[in-house]
């Protein structure tokens, strides 16, 4: 394990971009009801593709794998992608640019090794290690003091647990 942090940038309705720090050489698994369309400073693949796409109403979450070579990387995601108007999220947010395939799109971005799904937690915070209990028994809202509580909740995600590196 190690500390993984993220901070939002370039936020607009329907889109968020993130700057992430993580230990050099680490692999970060990101589970989210969004559609990642651009990544920098990391190798990326789709571990699990939601159908018809990650941000679709009622769809399960996508799981994206980031392999970090340095200590920082970033990505942008659509929080409510519209296949009829992909530019509403961002000009680059086309079906072909999504890390996880959308609506039967290209599957070339799928991870060759699917074995990390074998230990995928049923909810965020598992991954084979015990879920830490926040000191006050409550999750922190919107990444407030997540480094201490290691349990966060807010719009668009349920929690983020360092050891499993899953977010939803």
N, C-alpha and C positions, 0 to 999 in steps of 0.2 A: 504494500500500500504506500501511499504518499498523499500529500495534499493536492487537490484539484480545485481550482477556483475559476469562476467565470464572471465577466462583467459585460453588460449590454452596451452596444453602440449602434448607431444607425437604425434606431427603432422608428418604425412608422406603422400605421394600421395595417395588419396582415403580415408584417415582416419584422424579424429581429436578427441582428447580427451580434456575435459574441466573440470576445477575446478570452482565451482560456489559458491558464498556466497549469502545468502538470509536470511530474518528474520526467527527466530526459529518458527516452527509451520506453516509456510506459505505453500501455494500451488503455484507452478510455472508452467505455461502452455508454452510449447515450440513448436512453429510451424516452421517446417523446411523441406526442400526438401532433407532430409538425412534419414538414417536408424540407430536408436540408438540400440546398441547391448549389452552394459554393463553399469551398474549404481552402484554407491556406496554411502552409507549414505543417501538414500532416498527411499521411497516407490514409485514405478513407475507403470503406466499403460498407455495404448494407448487410447486416447480419440477419435482420428480419424485416420483410416488407409487408406493411399493412395493405389490406385490400378494401377499397380501390386505391386509396392513398392515405398517408398518415394523418393529415388534418381533416379528412372527411368526417362529417357527423356520424357518430356511431362506429367508426372504424377503430381497430386496435392501434396501439402505438407502433411506430417504426423503431428499430434498434440499429443504430449506426456505430461502427467501430472506427475509432481514430487511433492510428499508430503514430506516436509522437517521436520525432528524432531530437528536436531541441527541447526547450522548456516552455514554449508558447506556441499556440496555434489559434485559429479562429474559423468561424463558419457563419453562414447566414441561412436562415430557415423561414419558410412561409408558415404562418400560424393558421391561415385559412386560405389555402390555395384554391383557385377557381380554374378548372380545366377549360372553361369557356372564355376566360379572360386571364391568362397566366401573368400578363404584364401588370395586373392589379397588385401583385405581390412585389415583383421586380422584373425589369426587362430581361434579365438572365434566367428567370425562373420558369423555363420551359419544361415540358415533360421529359425531353431528352437530357436536360441538365440535372435532374433530380438524382441524388445518390441512391435512394431506394426507388425502384420502378413504380410509376403511377399508371393506373388504368391500362395495364398490359404493356407498358412501355419497355424500353431496353433493359435487359437484366445483366448487362456487362459489369455493373457496379456491385453485384452480389459478392459477399465474402466466400472464398473457396472453402475455408474452414468454418463449418457451422457448429462445431462442438461447444463453443461458449454458451449456446442456447440450452445445453443440457443442464446447466446450473443457473439458468435464468430464474430470478425470484418471481413468485406469483404476484408480489407487489414490490415496489421500490424499497430498497434497504436490506435485502437478503444477500443473495450471492454466496451462500455457504458459510458466512460468518454471522455471529449474533448481531442483531440490530441494537445499536446503542440506545439507551434511554436518555432523552434530554434531561438536563439537570432539574428543570422545573416541571417536567412531565408534558410539556407543550412543544410543538414544532415552532420554529421561528418563521415569521411571515416574510416572504419575498427576499430571501437571502440576508436577512438582517444580521444575525449572529450565528450563522450556520457552521462556522469553523468550530465553535464551542458546542452547539447543540447537536450538530451533525444530523439534524432533522428539520427540513424546511417545507413550507407549503405556501402556495399562492397561486395566482392565475397562471394556468398553463403547465404547472408541474405539481407533483405531490411531495416529492422529497429528493434528496441527493445524498447518497451515502458513500463516503470516500472509498472504502475497501472494495465494494462491488462496482463502484463508478457507474452506477445506473442512475439516470434521472428520468423522471416522467412528468 
